[in-house]
C-alpha cells in the first residue's frame, strides 16, 4: 500500500481528568488505495510506533464497558 507519513497532533478527550494532546506520526494512504483500505480495514487502528509509544495508557476490559486510561510520560 502506498501513502505518506504525516505528523499531526491527536487530542485525547478525557471524561474525567485532563485531556491530552499527543504529537503523532500517522499513515495517510494514497487516494487510489482509499477504497481498498476501507474494505480491508473497516476498523480503527492505533499505531504503536509513532502514537501509543508517546504516552502512558492502560485498558480495563470491564463487564458493561471498556475503559481507556491515558496520561503524559
N, CA, C and O atoms as a GROMACS GRO file, in nm:
protein
  292
    1UNK      N    1   0.085  -0.117   0.000
    1UNK     CA    2   0.000   0.000   0.000
    1UNK      C    3   0.090   0.123   0.000
    1UNK      O    4   0.186   0.130   0.077
    2UNK      N    5   0.059   0.218  -0.085
    2UNK     CA    6   0.140   0.339  -0.088
    2UNK      C    7   0.067   0.453  -0.019
    2UNK      O    8  -0.056   0.456  -0.011
    3UNK      N    9   0.146   0.545   0.029
    3UNK     CA   10   0.092   0.660   0.100
    3UNK      C   11   0.206   0.740   0.159
    3UNK      O   12   0.320   0.730   0.114
    4UNK      N   13   0.176   0.819   0.258
    4UNK     CA   14   0.279   0.900   0.320
    4UNK      C   15   0.260   0.906   0.471
    4UNK      O   16   0.149   0.890   0.522
    5UNK      N   17   0.370   0.930   0.541
    5UNK     CA   18   0.366   0.952   0.685
    5UNK      C   19   0.355   1.101   0.710
    5UNK      O   20   0.425   1.181   0.647
    6UNK      N   21   0.268   1.138   0.802
    6UNK     CA   22   0.242   1.279   0.832
    6UNK      C   23   0.243   1.299   0.983
    6UNK      O   24   0.196   1.213   1.058
    7UNK      N   25   0.297   1.411   1.026
    7UNK     CA   26   0.296   1.445   1.169
    7UNK      C   27   0.174   1.532   1.196
    7UNK      O   28   0.145   1.625   1.121
    8UNK      N   29   0.103   1.501   1.304
    8UNK     CA   30  -0.009   1.585   1.348
    8UNK      C   31  -0.034   1.563   1.495
    8UNK      O   32   0.014   1.466   1.554
    9UNK      N   33  -0.109   1.653   1.554
    9UNK     CA   34  -0.148   1.640   1.695
    9UNK      C   35  -0.281   1.568   1.703
    9UNK      O   36  -0.376   1.604   1.634
   10UNK      N   37  -0.288   1.467   1.789
   10UNK     CA   38  -0.412   1.395   1.816
   10UNK      C   39  -0.454   1.432   1.957
   10UNK      O   40  -0.377   1.418   2.052
   11UNK      N   41  -0.579   1.478   1.971
   11UNK     CA   42  -0.631   1.516   2.102
   11UNK      C   43  -0.711   1.401   2.161
   11UNK      O   44  -0.810   1.357   2.103
   12UNK      N   45  -0.668   1.353   2.278
   12UNK     CA   46  -0.743   1.252   2.352
   12UNK      C   47  -0.830   1.327   2.452
   12UNK      O   48  -0.780   1.397   2.539
   13UNK      N   49  -0.961   1.311   2.440
   13UNK     CA   50  -1.054   1.382   2.526
   13UNK      C   51  -1.092   1.296   2.645
   13UNK      O   52  -1.137   1.182   2.630
   14UNK      N   53  -1.074   1.352   2.764
   14UNK     CA   54  -1.100   1.278   2.887
   14UNK      C   55  -1.242   1.301   2.936
   14UNK      O   56  -1.293   1.413   2.930
   15UNK      N   57  -1.307   1.194   2.984
   15UNK     CA   58  -1.436   1.210   3.050
   15UNK      C   59  -1.415   1.258   3.193
   15UNK      O   60  -1.498   1.329   3.249
   16UNK      N   61  -1.302   1.219   3.250
   16UNK     CA   62  -1.260   1.265   3.382
   16UNK      C   63  -1.113   1.302   3.373
   16UNK      O   64  -1.039   1.239   3.297
   17UNK      N   65  -1.068   1.401   3.449
   17UNK     CA   66  -0.928   1.439   3.446
   17UNK      C   67  -0.898   1.534   3.331
   17UNK      O   68  -0.986   1.607   3.285
   18UNK      N   69  -0.773   1.531   3.284
   18UNK     CA   70  -0.728   1.626   3.183
   18UNK      C   71  -0.717   1.562   3.044
   18UNK      O   72  -0.677   1.446   3.030
   19UNK      N   73  -0.755   1.639   2.944
   19UNK     CA   74  -0.733   1.597   2.804
   19UNK      C   75  -0.583   1.592   2.778
   19UNK      O   76  -0.505   1.651   2.852
   20UNK      N   77  -0.544   1.521   2.672
   20UNK     CA   78  -0.402   1.507   2.638
   20UNK      C   79  -0.386   1.524   2.487
   20UNK      O   80  -0.459   1.463   2.409
   21UNK      N   81  -0.291   1.608   2.447
   21UNK     CA   82  -0.256   1.626   2.307
   21UNK      C   83  -0.127   1.550   2.281
   21UNK      O   84  -0.027   1.572   2.350
   22UNK      N   85  -0.128   1.461   2.181
   22UNK     CA   86  -0.014   1.376   2.150
   22UNK      C   87   0.039   1.411   2.011
   22UNK      O   88  -0.034   1.400   1.913
   23UNK      N   89   0.166   1.453   2.003
   23UNK     CA   90   0.232   1.477   1.875
   23UNK      C   91   0.258   1.340   1.812
   23UNK      O   92   0.335   1.261   1.867
   24UNK      N   93   0.195   1.310   1.698
   24UNK     CA   94   0.191   1.175   1.644
   24UNK      C   95   0.237   1.170   1.499
   24UNK      O   96   0.236   1.270   1.428
   25UNK      N   97   0.278   1.050   1.457
   25UNK     CA   98   0.305   1.021   1.317
   25UNK      C   99   0.197   0.926   1.268
   25UNK      O  100   0.177   0.820   1.327
   26UNK      N  101   0.128   0.963   1.161
   26UNK     CA  102   0.019   0.880   1.109
   26UNK      C  103   0.042   0.849   0.963
   26UNK      O  104   0.110   0.923   0.893
   27UNK      N  105  -0.016   0.738   0.916
   27UNK     CA  106  -0.006   0.696   0.776
   27UNK      C  107  -0.131   0.740   0.702
   27UNK      O  108  -0.243   0.711   0.745
   28UNK      N  109  -0.113   0.810   0.590
   28UNK     CA  110  -0.224   0.853   0.506
   28UNK      C  111  -0.211   0.778   0.373
   28UNK      O  112  -0.117   0.804   0.298
   29UNK      N  113  -0.305   0.686   0.341
   29UNK     CA  114  -0.294   0.613   0.214
   29UNK      C  115  -0.324   0.704   0.096
   29UNK      O  116  -0.399   0.801   0.109
   30UNK      N  117  -0.263   0.673  -0.020
   30UNK     CA  118  -0.293   0.747  -0.143
   30UNK      C  119  -0.439   0.730  -0.179
   30UNK      O  120  -0.504   0.633  -0.140
   31UNK      N  121  -0.492   0.827  -0.256
   31UNK     CA  122  -0.633   0.823  -0.296
   31UNK      C  123  -0.671   0.695  -0.369
   31UNK      O  124  -0.780   0.642  -0.348
   32UNK      N  125  -0.583   0.644  -0.454
   32UNK     CA  126  -0.617   0.525  -0.531
   32UNK      C  127  -0.625   0.400  -0.444
   32UNK      O  128  -0.673   0.296  -0.490
   33UNK      N  129  -0.578   0.408  -0.319
   33UNK     CA  130  -0.587   0.294  -0.228
   33UNK      C  131  -0.694   0.314  -0.121
   33UNK      O  132  -0.712   0.226  -0.037
   34UNK      N  133  -0.765   0.427  -0.122
   34UNK     CA  134  -0.860   0.453  -0.014
   34UNK      C  135  -0.973   0.350  -0.010
   34UNK      O  136  -1.014   0.310   0.099
   35UNK      N  137  -1.025   0.306  -0.127
   35UNK     CA  138  -1.132   0.206  -0.127
   35UNK      C  139  -1.082   0.072  -0.075
   35UNK      O  140  -1.152   0.006   0.002
   36UNK      N  141  -0.962   0.031  -0.115
   36UNK     CA  142  -0.903  -0.093  -0.065
   36UNK      C  143  -0.882  -0.085   0.085
   36UNK      O  144  -0.914  -0.178   0.159
   37UNK      N  145  -0.827   0.028   0.130
   37UNK     CA  146  -0.801   0.048   0.273
   37UNK      C  147  -0.930   0.036   0.353
   37UNK      O  148  -0.933  -0.033   0.455
   38UNK      N  149  -1.038   0.102   0.308
   38UNK     CA  150  -1.166   0.098   0.379
   38UNK      C  151  -1.226  -0.042   0.380
   38UNK      O  152  -1.286  -0.081   0.480
   39UNK      N  153  -1.210  -0.117   0.272
   39UNK     CA  154  -1.267  -0.252   0.266
   39UNK      C  155  -1.188  -0.351   0.352
   39UNK      O  156  -1.247  -0.437   0.417
   40UNK      N  157  -1.054  -0.339   0.353
   40UNK     CA  158  -0.972  -0.433   0.429
   40UNK      C  159  -0.970  -0.402   0.577
   40UNK      O  160  -0.970  -0.493   0.661
   41UNK      N  161  -0.969  -0.276   0.609
   41UNK     CA  162  -0.952  -0.235   0.748
   41UNK      C  163  -1.069  -0.149   0.791
   41UNK      O  164  -1.053  -0.029   0.816
   42UNK      N  165  -1.184  -0.208   0.800
   42UNK     CA  166  -1.304  -0.134   0.838
   42UNK      C  167  -1.311  -0.123   0.991
   42UNK      O  168  -1.409  -0.162   1.054
   43UNK      N  169  -1.205  -0.068   1.047
   43UNK     CA  170  -1.197  -0.050   1.190
   43UNK      C  171  -1.091   0.055   1.221
   43UNK      O  172  -1.020   0.099   1.130
   44UNK      N  173  -1.080   0.095   1.345
   44UNK     CA  174  -0.977   0.189   1.385
   44UNK      C  175  -0.849   0.114   1.419
   44UNK      O  176  -0.853   0.010   1.484
   45UNK      N  177  -0.737   0.168   1.375
   45UNK     CA  178  -0.608   0.108   1.402
   45UNK      C  179  -0.519   0.213   1.465
   45UNK      O  180  -0.496   0.318   1.406
   46UNK      N  181  -0.469   0.186   1.585
   46UNK     CA  182  -0.377   0.276   1.652
   46UNK      C  183  -0.237   0.219   1.640
   46UNK      O  184  -0.214   0.103   1.675
   47UNK      N  185  -0.143   0.298   1.593
   47UNK     CA  186  -0.007   0.251   1.575
   47UNK      C  187   0.074   0.260   1.703
   47UNK      O  188   0.069   0.361   1.773
   48UNK      N  189   0.150   0.154   1.733
   48UNK     CA  190   0.238   0.157   1.849
   48UNK      C  191   0.352   0.255   1.825
   48UNK      O  192   0.377   0.344   1.906
   49UNK      N  193   0.422   0.238   1.711
   49UNK     CA  194   0.530   0.330   1.676
   49UNK      C  195   0.472   0.458   1.619
   49UNK      O  196   0.403   0.454   1.518
   50UNK      N  197   0.498   0.571   1.682
   50UNK     CA  198   0.451   0.698   1.632
   50UNK      C  199   0.331   0.754   1.706
   50UNK      O  200   0.303   0.873   1.696
   51UNK      N  201   0.259   0.669   1.782
   51UNK     CA  202   0.144   0.720   1.858
   51UNK      C  203   0.140   0.666   2.000
   51UNK      O  204   0.167   0.740   2.094
   52UNK      N  205   0.108   0.538   2.017
   52UNK     CA  206   0.089   0.483   2.151
   52UNK      C  207   0.215   0.486   2.237
   52UNK      O  208   0.207   0.488   2.359
   53UNK      N  209   0.333   0.487   2.173
   53UNK     CA  210   0.457   0.491   2.249
   53UNK      C  211   0.485   0.629   2.308
   53UNK      O  212   0.580   0.644   2.385
   54UNK      N  213   0.405   0.729   2.274
   54UNK     CA  214   0.431   0.866   2.315
   54UNK      C  215   0.357   0.909   2.442
   54UNK      O  216   0.368   1.024   2.484
   55UNK      N  217   0.281   0.817   2.503
   55UNK     CA  218   0.212   0.846   2.629
   55UNK      C  219   0.186   0.715   2.701
   55UNK      O  220   0.198   0.607   2.643
   56UNK      N  221   0.150   0.725   2.827
   56UNK     CA  222   0.116   0.606   2.906
   56UNK      C  223  -0.032   0.574   2.885
   56UNK      O  224  -0.115   0.665   2.880
   57UNK      N  225  -0.063   0.444   2.874
   57UNK     CA  226  -0.203   0.406   2.859
   57UNK      C  227  -0.227   0.269   2.920
   57UNK      O  228  -0.135   0.189   2.936
   58UNK      N  229  -0.352   0.244   2.953
   58UNK     CA  230  -0.396   0.114   3.002
   58UNK      C  231  -0.541   0.095   2.958
   58UNK      O  232  -0.615   0.191   2.941
   59UNK      N  233  -0.579  -0.030   2.940
   59UNK     CA  234  -0.716  -0.063   2.902
   59UNK      C  235  -0.774  -0.157   3.006
   59UNK      O  236  -0.715  -0.259   3.039
   60UNK      N  237  -0.890  -0.121   3.058
   60UNK     CA  238  -0.962  -0.204   3.155
   60UNK      C  239  -1.085  -0.259   3.084
   60UNK      O  240  -1.181  -0.186   3.057
   61UNK      N  241  -1.082  -0.390   3.056
   61UNK     CA  242  -1.195  -0.454   2.990
   61UNK      C  243  -1.298  -0.489   3.095
   61UNK      O  244  -1.285  -0.591   3.163
   62UNK      N  245  -1.400  -0.406   3.109
   62UNK     CA  246  -1.500  -0.423   3.214
   62UNK      C  247  -1.617  -0.507   3.170
   62UNK      O  248  -1.625  -0.552   3.055
   63UNK      N  249  -1.709  -0.528   3.264
   63UNK     CA  250  -1.827  -0.609   3.235
   63UNK      C  251  -1.925  -0.536   3.144
   63UNK      O  252  -1.973  -0.593   3.046
   64UNK      N  253  -1.955  -0.410   3.176
   64UNK     CA  254  -2.052  -0.338   3.095
   64UNK      C  255  -1.990  -0.233   3.004
   64UNK      O  256  -2.059  -0.179   2.917
   65UNK      N  257  -1.860  -0.201   3.022
   65UNK     CA  258  -1.792  -0.107   2.933
   65UNK      C  259  -1.642  -0.120   2.950
   65UNK      O  260  -1.592  -0.154   3.058
   66UNK      N  261  -1.569  -0.091   2.843
   66UNK     CA  262  -1.423  -0.091   2.847
   66UNK      C  263  -1.378   0.052   2.875
   66UNK      O  264  -1.441   0.147   2.828
   67UNK      N  265  -1.270   0.068   2.950
   67UNK     CA  266  -1.217   0.199   2.985
   67UNK      C  267  -1.074   0.210   2.936
   67UNK      O  268  -0.993   0.120   2.959
   68UNK      N  269  -1.043   0.320   2.870
   68UNK     CA  270  -0.910   0.351   2.819
   68UNK      C  271  -0.853   0.462   2.906
   68UNK      O  272  -0.902   0.575   2.903
   69UNK      N  273  -0.748   0.430   2.983
   69UNK     CA  274  -0.682   0.528   3.068
   69UNK      C  275  -0.559   0.582   2.994
   69UNK      O  276  -0.492   0.507   2.923
   70UNK      N  277  -0.529   0.711   3.011
   70UNK     CA  278  -0.410   0.767   2.946
   70UNK      C  279  -0.355   0.883   3.028
   70UNK      O  280  -0.426   0.946   3.107
   71UNK      N  281  -0.226   0.910   3.008
   71UNK     CA  282  -0.158   1.022   3.074
   71UNK      C  283  -0.025   1.049   3.007
   71UNK      O  284   0.025   0.966   2.931
   72UNK      N  285   0.031   1.163   3.035
   72UNK     CA  286   0.159   1.200   2.973
   72UNK      C  287   0.274   1.119   3.033
   72UNK      O  288   0.262   1.064   3.143
   73UNK      N  289   0.384   1.114   2.960
   73UNK     CA  290   0.503   1.043   3.008
   73UNK      C  291   0.570   1.119   3.120
   73UNK      O  292   0.672   1.075   3.172
   0.00000   0.00000   0.00000
